Amino acid sequence: MSVTNSSPSMDNRRVQWENPLPVSEERDTTTWPDGAGYTADGLGVDGNTGGALELPSAGFEDVKTGLGLWRTDPSDSILLAIVIIISAAKLGEIVAKRLGIPQVVGELVMGIILGNIYLFSGWDFFNFLHEMPFLKILSGIGAIVLLLVVGINTDLRAMLKVGLSALLVTLGGILAPVGLGCLISYFLLPGASLNTHLFLMAILCTSSVAIKLKVFDELGKLQSIEARISIASAVLNEIILLLFLAAIVGITTSGRFSAVHVAVTGAISVAFLIGLGMVSLWFGESIGDLVTRRCPEGIKIFIIVVACIGLTYLAEMVGLATIIGAFGAGLLLRYVKTKSLTGKYRSMDELVRPTYLVIVPIFFVIAGAQVRLESFMDMDAVLLGLSITGAAVLGKLFCSFCVVERGANRLAIGIAMVARLEVALVIASVGKSVGALSDTLFSAATIMVAITAIMSPPLMKLALTRAKEFVPEKAPVPYGLGNESRKKFLMLRQLGRR
């Protein structure tokens, strides 16, 4: 899912992505020759062989609109856009690595810079990040690949062992933000409607799955207890929020709450997830062995692609996010192996990793571009945004107290839950579209998303990689310790640190 915000500087002038064939001056860009209309987020595509995709621009001259680079065939424009995004992502990764911060921060910041560069220069060359429909599809594919890799690297049995902590973290990460959201609504939004309060609480309850997973992957800690608790909690949080969003949208648009619809959707969603989990636990290894030994290499790739796309589609059909389906596909396919040209077996992670390294950074750059810096120019929005940010941070840090596993880094788990991005932007966009959120409140939500998305990854890295002194497993007990000191030493040695 993605969010598109139109630039406030856009006027009625249009930039045409023309193909080489002649085009008439006056034409209907909203209908096909047979009379069927087609629009996509304000973009019109005509059905003539000489048609063009028209995009809103900021109304600058050709020199300011990329020296005419976008006045080419649409397919060429798409290729140029992908090259620019990948280059920007790589540059952000290099700078972030030099600064010692997670690479995902560099990707997000590059997206924020490119998506808002027109504010400082009046140059609308990078407006394609908001206006090119294909990039929304590519961003969605990036999210799917990210969750597919996470599913491949997830041991469901190990995740179930932390199920109680994941459930408590989910509940704490919802109840605490809701309570703080009620305080903000009472003191700062006394005259707001019930729908506004509900959307604000939903935004505060979100937590970015993508950011925390990218950081855990960069640090090589996807198998850690902190990652397992955070991932399981993120999946549960996603389900609850999607059901809650469906309920409040129904209340806002129709004025009534359909408990039956929400209950049916929730039951189907839970059944879908439980079914995927049971099949993965009981038959995952058998499925992997069957596909690995019995299927030709070409058929293996076909099975992998169809399973991934099919499950993402089914997840959306039952009311879940597509990324949940991709995560389930990773759980089912994690034991499949393919042969390389040298005859050696490769794991699913090795097979998907090259695609992951190219596509996933595109997702974060485009997601960063959705953050509009003009929100920071409205002082009322800034003050409200800082208040919401404080509630968002404190509400998720409360999750640190909900972890019951011994030896877990509770602070790291709380910080991991702080980051907001894609889901928060989607809920804010839906709230604005149905009239529940004003422009000021929408800008405040954008400010909260920008701050938490950038601050969380470095703090996660700091919490997860803080210096520890490890005691060797077979280290001798120091001479002269009393009984109590000896017990404490043995206990610390078992935990693996002083």
C-alpha positions as CSV (number, residue, x, y, z in Angstrom):
1,M,0.0,0.0,0.0
2,S,1.2,3.5,-0.7
3,V,0.1,7.1,-0.2
4,T,0.1,9.8,-2.8
5,N,0.0,13.5,-1.8
6,S,-0.3,16.1,-4.4
7,S,2.1,19.0,-4.3
8,P,0.5,22.3,-3.2
9,S,2.5,24.1,-5.8
10,M,0.9,22.2,-8.7
11,D,-1.3,24.2,-11.1
12,N,-3.4,23.2,-14.1
13,R,-0.5,23.0,-16.5
14,R,0.5,19.5,-17.5
15,V,3.7,17.8,-18.7
16,Q,3.1,15.1,-21.3
17,W,5.1,11.9,-21.6
18,E,4.8,11.6,-25.4
19,N,5.7,8.7,-27.6
20,P,7.2,9.3,-31.0
21,L,3.8,9.1,-32.8
22,P,2.0,12.4,-33.6
23,V,-0.7,13.4,-31.1
24,S,-3.6,15.7,-31.6
25,E,-3.7,19.0,-29.7
26,E,-7.2,18.4,-28.3
27,R,-8.1,15.0,-27.0
28,D,-10.0,13.3,-24.2
29,T,-7.4,11.9,-21.8
30,T,-9.9,10.2,-19.6
31,T,-11.7,7.9,-22.0
32,W,-10.8,4.9,-24.2
33,P,-12.0,4.7,-27.8
34,D,-14.8,2.5,-26.7
35,G,-16.0,5.1,-24.2
36,A,-14.6,3.4,-21.1
37,G,-12.9,5.8,-18.7
38,Y,-9.7,5.2,-16.9
39,T,-8.1,7.3,-14.2
40,A,-5.5,6.6,-11.5
41,D,-4.9,9.1,-8.7
42,G,-5.6,12.0,-11.0
43,L,-3.6,10.7,-13.9
44,G,-5.4,10.2,-17.2
45,V,-4.3,7.8,-19.9
46,D,-5.9,7.9,-23.3
47,G,-6.5,4.9,-25.5
48,N,-5.2,6.1,-28.8
49,T,-2.1,4.7,-30.4
50,G,-0.5,8.1,-30.2
51,G,-1.6,8.6,-26.6
52,A,0.4,10.0,-23.8
53,L,0.4,9.7,-20.0
54,E,-0.2,13.2,-18.6
55,L,1.3,14.2,-15.2
56,P,0.7,17.3,-13.2
57,S,3.7,19.6,-12.9
58,A,4.6,22.6,-10.9
59,G,4.2,24.8,-13.9
60,F,7.8,25.5,-14.6
61,E,9.5,25.9,-18.0
62,D,11.1,23.0,-19.9
63,V,14.5,23.8,-18.4
64,K,13.1,23.3,-14.9
65,T,11.3,20.0,-15.8
66,G,14.4,17.9,-16.2
67,L,15.7,19.5,-19.5
68,G,13.0,17.5,-21.4
69,L,14.2,14.1,-20.1
70,W,10.7,13.1,-19.2
71,R,9.4,14.1,-22.7
72,T,10.1,10.6,-24.0
73,D,8.4,7.3,-24.4
74,P,6.8,6.2,-21.1
75,S,8.8,3.0,-20.9
76,D,12.0,5.0,-21.3
77,S,10.9,7.4,-18.5
78,I,10.2,4.4,-16.2
79,L,13.7,3.0,-16.8
80,L,15.2,6.4,-16.1
81,A,13.2,6.7,-12.9
82,I,14.3,3.3,-11.7
83,V,18.0,4.2,-12.3
84,I,17.7,7.4,-10.4
85,I,16.0,5.8,-7.4
86,I,18.5,2.9,-7.2
87,S,21.4,5.4,-7.5
88,A,19.9,7.6,-4.8
89,A,19.3,4.5,-2.5
90,K,22.9,3.4,-3.0
91,L,24.3,6.9,-2.2
92,G,22.2,7.0,0.9
93,E,23.4,3.6,2.0
94,I,27.1,4.6,1.5
95,V,26.7,7.9,3.5
96,A,24.8,6.1,6.3
97,K,27.5,3.4,6.5
98,R,30.2,6.1,6.7
99,L,28.2,7.7,9.5
100,G,27.8,4.4,11.3
101,I,24.0,4.4,11.2
102,P,21.6,1.8,9.6
103,Q,21.5,2.0,5.8
104,V,17.7,2.2,5.8
105,V,18.0,5.7,7.3
106,G,20.1,6.8,4.3
107,E,17.5,5.4,1.9
108,L,14.6,7.1,3.7
109,V,16.5,10.5,3.9
110,M,17.4,10.3,0.2
111,G,13.7,9.8,-0.5
112,I,12.7,12.7,1.7
113,I,15.3,15.0,0.0
114,L,14.3,14.0,-3.6
115,G,10.6,14.1,-2.9
116,N,10.8,17.6,-1.5
117,I,13.6,19.2,-3.5
118,Y,11.1,21.4,-5.4
119,L,10.4,23.3,-2.1
120,F,13.9,24.7,-2.0
121,S,14.8,25.0,-5.7
122,G,11.5,25.2,-7.6
123,W,12.8,22.3,-9.7
124,D,10.1,19.7,-10.3
125,F,12.3,17.1,-11.9
126,F,11.8,14.6,-9.0
127,N,8.0,14.9,-9.0
128,F,7.8,11.6,-10.7
129,L,8.3,10.0,-7.3
130,H,4.8,11.1,-6.5
131,E,3.2,11.0,-9.9
132,M,4.4,7.8,-11.7
133,P,1.9,5.0,-11.1
134,F,4.4,2.2,-11.9
135,L,6.5,3.3,-9.0
136,K,3.6,2.5,-6.6
137,I,3.6,-1.0,-8.0
138,L,7.4,-1.3,-7.7
139,S,7.2,-0.1,-4.2
140,G,4.6,-2.7,-3.3
141,I,6.8,-5.4,-4.9
142,G,9.7,-4.2,-2.7
143,A,7.5,-4.6,0.4
144,I,6.5,-8.1,-0.7
145,V,10.2,-9.2,-1.3
146,L,11.2,-7.8,2.1
147,L,8.5,-9.8,4.0
148,L,9.3,-12.9,1.8
149,V,12.9,-12.8,2.9
150,V,11.8,-12.3,6.5
151,G,9.5,-15.4,6.3
152,I,12.3,-17.4,4.8
153,N,14.6,-16.5,7.7
154,T,11.9,-17.1,10.4
155,D,11.8,-20.2,12.5
156,L,8.1,-20.5,13.4
157,R,8.8,-22.9,16.2
158,A,11.2,-20.4,17.8
159,M,8.7,-17.6,17.3
160,L,5.9,-19.6,19.0
161,K,8.2,-19.9,22.1
162,V,8.1,-16.1,22.5
163,G,4.3,-16.0,21.7
164,L,3.4,-14.7,25.2
165,S,5.8,-11.8,25.0
166,A,4.7,-11.0,21.4
167,L,1.0,-10.9,22.5
168,L,1.8,-8.7,25.6
169,V,4.0,-6.4,23.5
170,T,1.1,-6.1,20.9
171,L,-1.4,-5.3,23.6
172,G,0.9,-2.9,25.4
173,G,1.7,-1.2,22.1
174,I,-1.9,-0.6,21.5
175,L,-3.3,0.3,24.9
176,A,-0.5,2.7,25.9
177,P,-0.7,4.8,22.7
178,V,-4.5,4.8,22.9
179,G,-4.4,6.2,26.4
180,L,-1.9,8.9,25.5
181,G,-4.0,9.6,22.3
182,C,-7.0,10.2,24.5
183,L,-5.1,12.8,26.6
184,I,-3.9,14.6,23.4
185,S,-7.4,14.6,22.0
186,Y,-8.9,15.9,25.3
187,F,-6.4,18.8,25.8
188,L,-5.4,19.7,22.2
189,L,-8.4,18.7,20.1
190,P,-11.4,19.4,22.4
191,G,-13.7,20.2,19.6
192,A,-12.8,17.3,17.2
193,S,-15.3,14.7,16.2
194,L,-15.2,11.0,17.4
195,N,-14.0,10.0,13.9
196,T,-11.0,12.3,14.3
197,H,-10.1,10.8,17.7
198,L,-10.4,7.3,16.3
199,F,-8.1,7.9,13.3
200,L,-5.6,9.7,15.6
201,M,-5.5,6.7,17.9
202,A,-5.1,4.3,15.0
203,I,-2.1,6.3,13.7
204,L,-0.5,6.2,17.1
205,C,-0.9,2.4,17.4
206,T,0.9,1.7,14.1
207,S,4.5,0.3,14.0
208,S,6.5,0.0,10.8
209,V,7.2,-3.7,10.0
210,A,9.6,-2.8,7.2
211,I,12.0,-0.5,9.1
212,K,12.5,-2.9,12.1
213,L,13.0,-5.9,9.8
214,K,15.5,-4.0,7.6
215,V,17.6,-3.0,10.7
216,F,17.5,-6.5,12.1
217,D,18.6,-7.9,8.8
218,E,21.5,-5.3,8.4
219,L,22.7,-6.3,11.9
220,G,22.4,-10.0,11.2
221,K,20.0,-10.4,14.1
222,L,16.9,-11.8,12.3
223,Q,17.2,-15.0,14.4
224,S,17.6,-13.1,17.7
225,I,14.9,-13.2,20.4
226,E,14.4,-9.5,20.0
227,A,13.7,-9.9,16.3
228,R,11.3,-12.9,16.9
229,I,9.3,-10.9,19.4
230,S,9.2,-7.8,17.3
231,I,8.2,-9.6,14.1
232,A,5.4,-11.7,15.8
233,S,4.1,-8.6,17.5
234,A,4.2,-6.6,14.3
235,V,2.1,-9.3,12.5
236,L,-0.5,-9.2,15.3
237,N,-0.5,-5.4,15.4
238,E,-1.0,-5.3,11.6
239,I,-4.1,-7.6,11.8
240,I,-5.7,-5.7,14.7
241,L,-5.1,-2.3,13.0
242,L,-6.5,-3.4,9.6
243,L,-9.7,-4.7,11.3
244,F,-9.9,-1.4,13.4
245,L,-9.4,0.7,10.2
246,A,-12.2,-1.2,8.4
247,A,-14.4,-0.5,11.4
248,I,-13.7,3.3,11.7
249,V,-14.0,3.8,7.9
250,G,-17.4,2.2,8.1
251,I,-18.4,4.4,11.0
252,T,-17.1,7.5,9.2
253,T,-18.7,6.9,5.8
254,S,-22.0,5.3,6.8
255,G,-22.4,6.6,10.3
256,R,-22.9,3.1,11.8
257,F,-20.7,0.3,13.0
258,S,-21.0,-3.2,11.4
259,A,-19.9,-5.6,14.1
260,V,-20.9,-8.6,11.9
261,H,-18.7,-7.5,9.0
262,V,-15.7,-6.9,11.3
263,A,-16.2,-10.2,13.1
264,V,-16.4,-12.1,9.8
265,T,-13.4,-10.4,8.4
266,G,-11.4,-11.0,11.6
267,A,-12.4,-14.7,11.7
268,I,-11.3,-15.3,8.1
269,S,-8.0,-13.4,8.6
270,V,-7.2,-15.4,11.8
271,A,-8.1,-18.7,10.0
272,F,-5.9,-17.8,7.1
273,L,-2.9,-17.1,9.3
274,I,-3.4,-20.2,11.5
275,G,-3.8,-22.3,8.4
276,L,-0.5,-21.0,6.9
277,G,1.2,-21.5,10.2
278,M,0.0,-25.1,10.7
279,V,0.9,-26.1,7.1
280,S,4.3,-24.5,7.6
281,L,5.0,-26.3,10.9
282,W,3.7,-29.7,9.9
283,F,4.5,-30.0,6.2
284,G,7.1,-27.2,5.5
285,E,10.1,-29.6,5.5
286,S,8.2,-32.2,3.4
287,I,7.1,-29.5,0.9
288,G,10.7,-28.2,0.7
289,D,12.1,-31.7,0.2
290,L,9.5,-32.6,-2.4
291,V,10.1,-29.5,-4.5
292,T,13.9,-29.7,-4.1
293,R,14.3,-33.3,-5.2
294,R,11.4,-33.9,-7.6
295,C,11.0,-30.7,-9.6
296,P,13.2,-29.4,-12.4
297,E,14.9,-26.1,-11.7
298,G,12.6,-24.1,-14.0
299,I,9.5,-25.5,-12.3
300,K,11.0,-24.6,-8.9
301,I,11.2,-20.9,-9.8
302,F,7.6,-21.1,-11.2
303,I,6.4,-22.7,-7.9
304,I,8.1,-20.0,-5.9
305,V,6.8,-17.1,-7.9
306,V,3.2,-18.5,-8.1
307,A,3.1,-19.3,-4.4
308,C,4.4,-15.9,-3.4
309,I,2.0,-13.9,-5.7
310,G,-0.9,-16.2,-5.0
311,L,-0.6,-16.0,-1.2
312,T,-0.2,-12.2,-1.3
313,Y,-3.4,-12.0,-3.4
314,L,-5.3,-14.3,-1.0
315,A,-4.2,-12.3,2.0
316,E,-5.6,-9.1,0.4
317,M,-8.8,-11.0,-0.5
318,V,-9.4,-12.0,3.2
319,G,-8.8,-8.4,4.4
320,L,-5.1,-8.7,5.4
321,A,-2.2,-6.7,3.9
322,T,-0.4,-8.2,1.0
323,I,2.8,-8.3,3.0
324,I,1.3,-10.8,5.4
325,G,0.7,-13.2,2.5
326,A,4.4,-12.7,1.4
327,F,5.5,-13.5,4.9
328,G,3.4,-16.7,4.8
329,A,4.9,-17.6,1.5
330,G,8.4,-17.3,3.0
331,L,7.4,-19.6,5.9
332,L,6.2,-22.3,3.4
333,L,9.1,-22.1,1.0
334,R,12.0,-21.6,3.4
335,Y,13.1,-25.3,3.0
336,V,13.1,-25.2,-0.8
337,K,16.6,-25.4,-2.4
338,T,17.7,-24.8,-6.0
339,K,20.8,-25.8,-7.9
340,S,23.4,-23.4,-9.1
341,L,25.2,-23.8,-12.4
342,T,28.0,-25.6,-10.6
343,G,25.5,-28.1,-9.2
344,K,25.6,-26.8,-5.6
345,Y,22.4,-26.4,-3.7
346,R,21.4,-22.9,-2.8
347,S,18.9,-21.9,-0.1
348,M,15.9,-19.7,-0.7
349,D,17.6,-16.8,1.0
350,E,20.6,-17.1,-1.4
351,L,18.2,-17.2,-4.4
352,V,16.1,-14.2,-3.4
353,R,18.9,-12.0,-1.9
354,P,20.0,-10.3,-5.2
355,T,16.4,-9.2,-5.9
356,Y,16.1,-8.1,-2.2
357,L,19.2,-5.9,-2.5
358,V,17.8,-4.1,-5.6
359,I,14.1,-3.9,-5.0
360,V,13.8,-3.3,-1.2
361,P,15.8,0.0,-1.3
362,I,13.4,1.3,-3.9
363,F,10.6,0.7,-1.5
364,F,12.3,2.8,1.2
365,V,13.2,5.7,-1.1
366,I,9.6,6.0,-2.4
367,A,8.3,5.7,1.1
368,G,10.6,8.5,2.2
369,A,9.4,10.6,-0.7
370,Q,5.8,10.5,0.7
371,V,6.9,12.6,3.7
372,R,6.1,16.2,2.8
373,L,8.4,18.7,4.5
374,E,6.0,21.6,3.9
375,S,4.2,20.2,6.9
376,F,7.0,21.6,9.0
377,M,6.2,25.1,7.8
378,D,2.9,25.2,9.7
379,M,3.7,26.0,13.3
380,D,0.3,24.7,14.5
381,A,1.0,21.5,12.8
382,V,4.5,21.4,14.2
383,L,3.4,21.8,17.8
384,L,0.7,19.3,17.4
385,G,3.1,16.9,15.5
386,L,5.6,17.1,18.3
387,S,2.9,16.3,20.9
388,I,1.8,13.4,18.8
389,T,5.4,12.3,18.4
390,G,5.9,12.3,22.2
391,A,2.8,10.2,22.7
392,A,3.9,7.8,19.8
393,V,7.4,7.3,21.3
394,L,6.3,6.9,24.9
395,G,3.4,4.6,24.0
396,K,5.6,2.2,22.2
397,L,8.5,2.3,24.7
398,F,5.9,1.0,27.1
399,C,6.3,-2.3,25.2
400,S,9.7,-2.7,26.9
401,F,7.8,-3.6,30.2
402,C,5.7,-6.2,28.4
403,V,8.5,-8.7,27.6
404,V,8.6,-11.7,29.9
405,E,11.5,-13.7,28.2
406,R,14.7,-13.8,30.3
407,G,17.8,-12.4,28.5
408,A,15.8,-10.4,26.0
409,N,16.9,-6.8,25.3
410,R,13.7,-5.1,26.4
411,L,14.8,-1.6,25.5
412,A,15.7,-2.7,21.9
413,I,12.3,-4.2,21.5
414,G,10.6,-1.0,22.7
415,I,12.7,1.1,20.4
416,A,11.9,-1.2,17.5
417,M,8.2,-0.7,18.0
418,V,8.6,3.1,17.8
419,A,9.2,3.5,14.1
420,R,6.2,4.4,11.9
421,L,6.1,4.7,8.2
422,E,3.9,3.0,5.5
423,V,0.8,2.0,7.6
424,A,0.7,5.3,9.5
425,L,0.8,7.2,6.2
426,V,-1.9,5.0,4.7
427,I,-4.3,5.5,7.7
428,A,-3.6,9.3,7.7
429,S,-4.3,9.4,4.0
430,V,-7.6,7.5,4.4
431,G,-8.6,9.7,7.3
432,K,-8.0,12.8,5.3
433,S,-9.9,11.4,2.3
434,V,-13.0,10.7,4.3
435,G,-12.9,14.1,6.0
436,A,-11.9,12.8,9.5
437,L,-8.5,14.5,9.5
438,S,-7.9,18.2,8.8
439,D,-4.9,19.5,6.9
440,T,-3.3,20.5,10.1
441,L,-3.8,17.1,11.8
442,F,-2.7,15.3,8.6
443,S,0.5,17.4,8.6
444,A,1.1,16.7,12.2
445,A,0.8,12.9,11.5
446,T,3.3,13.3,8.7
447,I,5.7,15.1,11.1
448,M,5.4,12.2,13.6
449,V,6.1,9.6,10.9
450,A,9.2,11.5,9.6
451,I,10.7,11.8,13.1
452,T,10.0,8.3,14.3
453,A,11.1,6.7,11.0
454,I,14.5,8.5,11.2
455,M,15.2,8.3,14.9
456,S,14.3,4.7,15.6
457,P,16.9,2.8,13.4
458,P,20.0,4.4,14.9
459,L,18.7,3.9,18.5
460,M,17.9,0.3,17.6
461,K,21.4,-0.3,16.4
462,L,22.8,1.3,19.6
463,A,20.6,-0.8,21.8
464,L,21.3,-4.0,20.0
465,T,25.1,-3.6,19.6
466,R,26.0,-2.0,22.9
467,A,29.3,-3.4,24.3
468,K,29.0,-6.6,26.4
469,E,31.7,-8.6,28.1
470,F,31.2,-12.3,27.5
471,V,32.3,-15.0,29.9
472,P,33.7,-18.1,28.2
473,E,31.4,-21.0,28.5
474,K,33.9,-23.2,30.3
475,A,35.6,-20.4,32.2
476,P,36.8,-21.5,35.6
477,V,35.1,-20.1,38.7
478,P,37.4,-17.6,40.4
479,Y,39.1,-18.8,43.5
480,G,37.9,-17.5,46.9
481,L,34.2,-16.7,46.0
482,G,31.6,-17.3,48.6
483,N,28.5,-19.4,48.0
484,E,26.3,-16.4,47.0
485,S,29.0,-14.9,44.7
486,R,29.6,-18.3,43.2
487,K,25.9,-18.7,42.4
488,K,25.8,-15.2,40.8
489,F,28.8,-15.9,38.7
490,L,27.4,-19.2,37.4
491,M,24.1,-17.6,36.6
492,L,25.9,-14.8,34.7
493,R,28.0,-17.3,32.8
494,Q,24.9,-19.1,31.8
495,L,23.4,-15.8,30.5
496,G,26.6,-15.3,28.6
497,R,27.7,-11.9,30.1
498,R,29.0,-10.4,33.3
